[in-house]
């Protein structure tokens, strides 16, 4: 596994409650893993979209 680095993120209390609910239900082992999964999915989605747009003709990208 890659070396982890610590970052600080400010979240609204409602999001923290949501993260804690997912951990309590056993969906994730802890908040950090839930946040890692969310960021990983965001990066895949956004980077894939960017790569796809570069390959498609301009009139198809919107």
N, CA, C and O atoms as a printed pandas DataFrame, in Angstrom:
     atom_number atom_name residue_name chain_id  residue_number  x_coord  y_coord  z_coord
0              1         N          UNK        A               1    0.846   -1.181    0.000
1              2        CA          UNK        A               1    0.000    0.000    0.000
2              3         C          UNK        A               1    0.888    1.240    0.000
3              4         O          UNK        A               1    1.945    1.259    0.630
4              5         N          UNK        A               2    0.451    2.264   -0.707
5              6        CA          UNK        A               2    1.214    3.513   -0.790
6              7         C          UNK        A               2    1.270    4.188    0.579
7              8         O          UNK        A               2    0.369    4.044    1.405
8              9         N          UNK        A               3    2.346    4.920    0.789
9             10        CA          UNK        A               3    2.483    5.653    2.045
10            11         C          UNK        A               3    1.383    6.704    2.134
11            12         O          UNK        A               3    1.140    7.446    1.182
12            13         N          UNK        A               4    0.737    6.757    3.259
13            14        CA          UNK        A               4   -0.365    7.695    3.471
14            15         C          UNK        A               4    0.166    9.009    4.010
15            16         O          UNK        A               4    1.132    9.038    4.771
16            17         N          UNK        A               5   -0.470   10.087    3.612
17            18        CA          UNK        A               5   -0.170   11.407    4.141
18            19         C          UNK        A               5   -1.431   11.954    4.782
19            20         O          UNK        A               5   -2.541   11.658    4.341
20            21         N          UNK        A               6   -1.260   12.733    5.795
21            22        CA          UNK        A               6   -2.393   13.321    6.505
22            23         C          UNK        A               6   -2.742   14.658    5.871
23            24         O          UNK        A               6   -1.869   15.485    5.609
24            25         N          UNK        A               7   -4.043   14.857    5.629
25            26        CA          UNK        A               7   -4.551   16.152    5.186
26            27         C          UNK        A               7   -5.682   16.543    6.133
27            28         O          UNK        A               7   -6.299   15.688    6.768
28            29         N          UNK        A               8   -5.940   17.818    6.218
29            30        CA          UNK        A               8   -7.046   18.301    7.041
30            31         C          UNK        A               8   -8.176   18.741    6.126
31            32         O          UNK        A               8   -7.954   19.428    5.129
32            33         N          UNK        A               9   -9.372   18.343    6.472
33            34        CA          UNK        A               9  -10.555   18.699    5.695
34            35         C          UNK        A               9  -11.627   19.178    6.654
35            36         O          UNK        A               9  -11.891   18.548    7.678
36            37         N          UNK        A              10  -12.234   20.287    6.316
37            38        CA          UNK        A              10  -13.343   20.776    7.122
38            39         C          UNK        A              10  -14.647   20.333    6.469
39            40         O          UNK        A              10  -14.870   20.565    5.281
40            41         N          UNK        A              11  -15.499   19.697    7.257
41            42        CA          UNK        A              11  -16.779   19.192    6.767
42            43         C          UNK        A              11  -17.910   19.696    7.646
43            44         O          UNK        A              11  -17.726   19.910    8.844
44            45         N          UNK        A              12  -19.074   19.885    7.052
45            46        CA          UNK        A              12  -20.240   20.228    7.878
46            47         C          UNK        A              12  -20.569   19.061    8.809
47            48         O          UNK        A              12  -20.300   17.903    8.489
48            49         N          UNK        A              13  -21.139   19.370    9.934
49            50        CA          UNK        A              13  -21.482   18.352   10.916
50            51         C          UNK        A              13  -22.377   17.269   10.324
51            52         O          UNK        A              13  -22.264   16.100   10.693
52            53         N          UNK        A              14  -23.264   17.649    9.411
53            54        CA          UNK        A              14  -24.166   16.661    8.811
54            55         C          UNK        A              14  -23.392   15.599    8.025
55            56         O          UNK        A              14  -23.772   14.428    8.029
56            57         N          UNK        A              15  -22.314   15.997    7.354
57            58        CA          UNK        A              15  -21.509   15.017    6.627
58            59         C          UNK        A              15  -20.761   14.102    7.583
59            60         O          UNK        A              15  -20.614   12.908    7.322
60            61         N          UNK        A              16  -20.298   14.653    8.673
61            62        CA          UNK        A              16  -19.608   13.842    9.686
62            63         C          UNK        A              16  -20.574   12.819   10.272
63            64         O          UNK        A              16  -20.209   11.661   10.474
64            65         N          UNK        A              17  -21.801   13.245   10.545
65            66        CA          UNK        A              17  -22.812   12.301   11.044
66            67         C          UNK        A              17  -23.062   11.197   10.015
67            68         O          UNK        A              17  -23.200   10.027   10.372
68            69         N          UNK        A              18  -23.120   11.579    8.734
69            70        CA          UNK        A              18  -23.320   10.587    7.684
70            71         C          UNK        A              18  -22.173    9.590    7.615
71            72         O          UNK        A              18  -22.396    8.385    7.500
72            73         N          UNK        A              19  -20.940   10.095    7.687
73            74        CA          UNK        A              19  -19.782    9.206    7.697
74            75         C          UNK        A              19  -19.837    8.252    8.885
75            76         O          UNK        A              19  -19.598    7.052    8.749
76            77         N          UNK        A              20  -20.154    8.806   10.045
77            78        CA          UNK        A              20  -20.230    7.974   11.253
78            79         C          UNK        A              20  -21.324    6.914   11.132
79            80         O          UNK        A              20  -21.161    5.797   11.624
80            81         N          UNK        A              21  -22.431    7.256   10.482
81            82        CA          UNK        A              21  -23.508    6.282   10.292
82            83         C          UNK        A              21  -23.032    5.140    9.390
83            84         O          UNK        A              21  -23.346    3.978    9.650
84            85         N          UNK        A              22  -22.283    5.455    8.343
85            86        CA          UNK        A              22  -21.765    4.412    7.461
86            87         C          UNK        A              22  -20.783    3.508    8.198
87            88         O          UNK        A              22  -20.781    2.293    7.997
88            89         N          UNK        A              23  -19.956    4.096    9.045
89            90        CA          UNK        A              23  -19.011    3.309    9.845
90            91         C          UNK        A              23  -19.780    2.428   10.832
91            92         O          UNK        A              23  -19.468    1.248   10.992
92            93         N          UNK        A              24  -20.770    2.999   11.480
93            94        CA          UNK        A              24  -21.551    2.241   12.476
94            95         C          UNK        A              24  -22.272    1.060   11.824
95            96         O          UNK        A              24  -22.390   -0.004   12.432
96            97         N          UNK        A              25  -22.751    1.239   10.598
97            98        CA          UNK        A              25  -23.432    0.161    9.871
98            99         C          UNK        A              25  -22.462   -0.885    9.333
99           100         O          UNK        A              25  -22.879   -1.944    8.866
100          101         N          UNK        A              26  -21.176   -0.586    9.400
101          102        CA          UNK        A              26  -20.180   -1.532    8.924
102          103         C          UNK        A              26  -19.876   -1.418    7.434
103          104         O          UNK        A              26  -19.203   -2.279    6.867
104          105         N          UNK        A              27  -20.372   -0.357    6.804
105          106        CA          UNK        A              27  -20.091   -0.155    5.383
106          107         C          UNK        A              27  -18.605    0.136    5.183
107          108         O          UNK        A              27  -18.004   -0.323    4.212
108          109         N          UNK        A              28  -18.021    0.891    6.095
109          110        CA          UNK        A              28  -16.599    1.212    6.085
110          111         C          UNK        A              28  -16.037    0.982    7.476
111          112         O          UNK        A              28  -16.758    1.107    8.467
112          113         N          UNK        A              29  -14.754    0.645    7.559
113          114        CA          UNK        A              29  -14.169    0.403    8.880
114          115         C          UNK        A              29  -13.938    1.689    9.683
115          116         O          UNK        A              29  -13.875    1.656   10.912
116          117         N          UNK        A              30  -13.812    2.820    8.979
117          118        CA          UNK        A              30  -13.565    4.091    9.655
118          119         C          UNK        A              30  -13.835    5.249    8.699
119          120         O          UNK        A              30  -14.054    5.039    7.507
120          121         N          UNK        A              31  -13.819    6.460    9.223
121          122        CA          UNK        A              31  -14.074    7.653    8.405
122          123         C          UNK        A              31  -13.056    7.797    7.284
123          124         O          UNK        A              31  -13.406    8.117    6.148
124          125         N          UNK        A              32  -11.806    7.560    7.612
125          126        CA          UNK        A              32  -10.745    7.736    6.615
126          127         C          UNK        A              32  -10.969    6.863    5.386
127          128         O          UNK        A              32  -10.800    7.322    4.257
128          129         N          UNK        A              33  -11.346    5.622    5.601
129          130        CA          UNK        A              33  -11.574    4.734    4.462
130          131         C          UNK        A              33  -12.771    5.203    3.644
131          132         O          UNK        A              33  -12.734    5.145    2.415
132          133         N          UNK        A              34  -13.819    5.661    4.293
133          134        CA          UNK        A              34  -14.981    6.180    3.566
134          135         C          UNK        A              34  -14.590    7.375    2.707
135          136         O          UNK        A              34  -15.022    7.484    1.559
136          137         N          UNK        A              35  -13.790    8.254    3.248
137          138        CA          UNK        A              35  -13.352    9.441    2.510
138          139         C          UNK        A              35  -12.422    9.037    1.368
139          140         O          UNK        A              35  -12.520    9.594    0.275
140          141         N          UNK        A              36  -11.524    8.079    1.599
141          142        CA          UNK        A              36  -10.632    7.604    0.530
142          143         C          UNK        A              36  -11.437    7.030   -0.635
143          144         O          UNK        A              36  -11.150    7.314   -1.798
144          145         N          UNK        A              37  -12.440    6.225   -0.315
145          146        CA          UNK        A              37  -13.272    5.625   -1.368
146          147         C          UNK        A              37  -14.003    6.716   -2.146
147          148         O          UNK        A              37  -14.062    6.661   -3.375
148          149         N          UNK        A              38  -14.554    7.697   -1.454
149          150        CA          UNK        A              38  -15.273    8.779   -2.121
150          151         C          UNK        A              38  -14.343    9.571   -3.043
151          152         O          UNK        A              38  -14.713    9.895   -4.172
152          153         N          UNK        A              39  -13.158    9.875   -2.571
153          154        CA          UNK        A              39  -12.203   10.631   -3.390
154          155         C          UNK        A              39  -11.736    9.794   -4.574
155          156         O          UNK        A              39  -11.613   10.312   -5.684
156          157         N          UNK        A              40  -11.476    8.510   -4.352
157          158        CA          UNK        A              40  -11.059    7.623   -5.438
158          159         C          UNK        A              40  -12.116    7.590   -6.536
159          160         O          UNK        A              40  -11.787    7.680   -7.719
160          161         N          UNK        A              41  -13.381    7.461   -6.151
161          162        CA          UNK        A              41  -14.467    7.430   -7.137
162          163         C          UNK        A              41  -14.586    8.765   -7.875
163          164         O          UNK        A              41  -14.815    8.781   -9.085
164          165         N          UNK        A              42  -14.436    9.873   -7.170
165          166        CA          UNK        A              42  -14.471   11.193   -7.795
166          167         C          UNK        A              42  -13.347   11.332   -8.821
167          168         O          UNK        A              42  -13.577   11.796   -9.937
168          169         N          UNK        A              43  -12.146   10.933   -8.446
169          170        CA          UNK        A              43  -11.005   11.035   -9.355
170          171         C          UNK        A              43  -11.203   10.159  -10.589
171          172         O          UNK        A              43  -10.928   10.594  -11.707
172          173         N          UNK        A              44  -11.681    8.925  -10.392
173          174        CA          UNK        A              44  -11.929    8.051  -11.535
174          175         C          UNK        A              44  -12.965    8.672  -12.462
175          176         O          UNK        A              44  -12.786    8.693  -13.679
176          177         N          UNK        A              45  -14.035    9.171  -11.888
177          178        CA          UNK        A              45  -15.111    9.763  -12.689
178          179         C          UNK        A              45  -14.623   10.984  -13.450
179          180         O          UNK        A              45  -14.832   11.084  -14.659
180          181         N          UNK        A              46  -13.985   11.900  -12.770
181          182        CA          UNK        A              46  -13.572   13.150  -13.392
182          183         C          UNK        A              46  -12.399   12.963  -14.353
183          184         O          UNK        A              46  -12.379   13.573  -15.423
184          185         N          UNK        A              47  -11.445   12.149  -13.999
185          186        CA          UNK        A              47  -10.311   11.922  -14.889
186          187         C          UNK        A              47  -10.736   11.120  -16.113
187          188         O          UNK        A              47  -10.256   11.374  -17.218
188          189         N          UNK        A              48  -11.625   10.159  -15.926
189          190        CA          UNK        A              48  -12.125    9.385  -17.055
190          191         C          UNK        A              48  -12.898   10.294  -17.993
191          192         O          UNK        A              48  -12.749   10.207  -19.212
192          193         N          UNK        A              49  -13.724   11.166  -17.428
193          194        CA          UNK        A              49  -14.500   12.088  -18.249
194          195         C          UNK        A              49  -13.563   12.973  -19.067
195          196         O          UNK        A              49  -13.808   13.216  -20.249
196          197         N          UNK        A              50  -12.497   13.450  -18.443
197          198        CA          UNK        A              50  -11.526   14.303  -19.121
198          199         C          UNK        A              50  -10.837   13.550  -20.249
199          200         O          UNK        A              50  -10.678   14.086  -21.346
200          201         N          UNK        A              51  -10.426   12.312  -19.990
201          202        CA          UNK        A              51   -9.769   11.510  -21.013
202          203         C          UNK        A              51  -10.717   11.194  -22.153
203          204         O          UNK        A              51  -10.321   11.214  -23.319
204          205         N          UNK        A              52  -11.968   10.904  -21.823
205          206        CA          UNK        A              52  -12.966   10.590  -22.833
206          207         C          UNK        A              52  -13.217   11.800  -23.724
207          208         O          UNK        A              52  -13.340   11.656  -24.940
208          209         N          UNK        A              53  -13.295   12.983  -23.135
209          210        CA          UNK        A              53  -13.544   14.198  -23.907
210          211         C          UNK        A              53  -12.408   14.471  -24.888
211          212         O          UNK        A              53  -12.651   14.972  -25.985
212          213         N          UNK        A              54  -11.191   14.154  -24.517
213          214        CA          UNK        A              54  -10.047   14.375  -25.405
214          215         C          UNK        A              54  -10.107   13.466  -26.626
215          216         O          UNK        A              54   -9.573   13.808  -27.681
216          217         N          UNK        A              55  -10.754   12.308  -26.491
217          218        CA          UNK        A              55  -10.803   11.346  -27.580
218          219         C          UNK        A              55  -11.990   11.562  -28.511
219          220         O          UNK        A              55  -11.940   11.146  -29.669
220          221         N          UNK        A              56  -13.054   12.203  -28.036
221          222        CA          UNK        A              56  -14.258   12.375  -28.828
222          223         C          UNK        A              56  -14.211   13.650  -29.659
223          224         O          UNK        A              56  -13.551   14.620  -29.284
224          225         N          UNK        A              57  -14.908   13.645  -30.779
225          226        CA          UNK        A              57  -15.022   14.888  -31.538
226          227         C          UNK        A              57  -15.718   15.953  -30.695
227          228         O          UNK        A              57  -16.545   15.631  -29.842
228          229         N          UNK        A              58  -15.388   17.199  -30.930
229          230        CA          UNK        A              58  -15.892   18.292  -30.101
230          231         C          UNK        A              58  -17.424   18.333  -30.043
231          232         O          UNK        A              58  -17.990   18.636  -28.993
232          233         N          UNK        A              59  -18.089   18.036  -31.144
233          234        CA          UNK        A              59  -19.548   18.124  -31.164
234          235         C          UNK        A              59  -20.231   17.060  -30.294
235          236         O          UNK        A              59  -21.417   17.177  -29.987
236          237         N          UNK        A              60  -19.494   16.038  -29.904
237          238        CA          UNK        A              60  -20.067   15.002  -29.042
238          239         C          UNK        A              60  -19.819   15.269  -27.558
239          240         O          UNK        A              60  -20.402   14.594  -26.709
240          241         N          UNK        A              61  -18.972   16.231  -27.235
241          242        CA          UNK        A              61  -18.592   16.493  -25.861
242          243         C          UNK        A              61  -19.473   17.598  -25.305
243          244         O          UNK        A              61  -19.400   18.739  -25.759
244          245         N          UNK        A              62  -20.289   17.273  -24.344
245          246        CA          UNK        A              62  -21.133   18.280  -23.675
246          247         C          UNK        A              62  -21.581   17.773  -22.355
247          248         O          UNK        A              62  -22.299   18.469  -21.638
